[in-house]
Amino acid sequence: MPPGHHEAAVTFYDPHTGFLLTGDTVYPGRLYMEDWSAFGRTVGRLIEFAGTRPVTHVLGCHIEMTGEPGVDYPVLTTYQPDEPPLQMTVGQLHDIREAIDAIGDRPGRHAFPDFVICRTDTVQGSGGAVADPPPTPVRDGTAILP
């Protein structure tokens, strides 16, 4: 399965618990990808896979979101007392698929209630490189940063 996040990324399924272990590919946080089209294919395969097996939880390797939908902790934050649970649902895989479709060819950072998609690849248009959109606010302690 070409992951999109990184060429060495892997996904595991435990049929005894129903856990779909997605590592850094899918989790409640900033989803970085090196290959946008591969990421889209991977999410499609995860959805297809989960449609043929009982998946109790989709589990990534960490959390970066706050308890407030669409708001993540700043990069390198070590104290994150307001995190949501690590486990995600198959429904949230569908949400990621819908987000991929909504983002289309726009590079940059795109915040959604349960995750933030960060495209690190570059999209070229007829006028040159496409600029990143304005940053989405993130919470640093109690302050909202632009």
N, C-alpha and C positions, 0 to 999 in steps of 0.2 A: 504494500500500500504506500504510494508516494505521499509522505506526510504534509509537505508544504512548510511546516514550522522549521524543520531541519532535516537534512537527508538521512541522519542517523536515528531519527525518532521512531519509536515503535509503540504499538498498542497491544495490550493483552486482555483476554477474556477468561474469567474464572467461571466455568459452568456450574460449580457447586454453590457459589454465592450469588451469581448473576452480576458480578462486578465487571464493568468495562473500564479497564485501567488505561487512561489516555496520556499519561505523562504531561509533557508541556504542550501537547497539541490542543487539548480542550480542557479548560478549568475555569473557575469563577475569578477571572482576572484579565490581565492584558495578554491577548493572544497575538504573538508576533509570528510573522511568516516570511520566509525567504522566497517562496514561490507561490504566488497568489492562486494560479490555476490549479496547482497540485493541492493546495489547502482546500479549495472548493471540492475537488474530487475526493479527497480524504473524508471530509465531512459527509459527503453523499454516501460513501462506502460505509461509514460508521452508522448512518441512519439505516441503510439497507441491511447491514449486519444485525443491528438491534431489532429490526423488523422480523427476523427469523429465529430469534433466541430470546429467552427471558432475561432482560437486563434490569436489575434492581437499582443500580446506581452507576452513574458515569463519574469516575473519579480521576481527576487530574493530580498533579503532584504538589500544588500549593494554592493559596488564595491571595488575591490582591485587592479584592473589592471591599468596600465598607458596607455597613448595613443599609446605607442609602442607595436605592437603585440608580445605576449609571455613574456612581462616584467611586473611584478607586483611590487607594493610598498612593502617595508620591513614591516614585522609584527609590529604592534603598531604605524605605521605612522598615524599622525592625520591630516596633511596638505597634501592633494592630489589634486593639482590644474589641473592635466593633465588626469583626469579620462575619460573613454569613457562613453556613456550613459548607464543607468541601464538596459533598455529594451534589451532583447535578442529575437531571432527568433526561430521558430520551426526548421529551418535549423541548428541552433546552437545546438539544442538538438541532432540532428543527428550527428553533429561533436563530441559531448561528447560521444555518443554511439561508434563512430569509434575510439575515443581515448581510451575508455575502452578496446576495442578489441586489439588495438595496444599495450597497456601496458601489457595486459595479467596478468601473475603472478608476475610481477616485482614490489616490494614495493618501496616506496620513493616518491619523488617529480618529476612531469612530466609536463613541460610547453608546452602549445599550444597557438595559437594566441589570443584566447578570454577567456581563463581560464587556471588554473593550478590545476592539480589533485594531491592531497597529500594523499597517502595511509598511514593510521596510523595503519593498521592491520599488522600482521606478517605472512610471508610465510616461511614455513620450507621445505627444500629440503633434499636430502639424506646426504648432508654434513653439515647440521645444518642450522642456520638462514641465509637468503640471505641478503647481505649487501645493504644499500641504494646506488643508483647511485650518481655520483658527483652532487653537487647542481647546479641548473641552475642560471645564473646571474640574479640579480635583480637590479633595479635602486634606488639609495638613493640620492635624489636631482639630481645632474647632473653626479655623478660618477657611474660607473658600478662595482658592487662588485662581486667577484668570488663566 
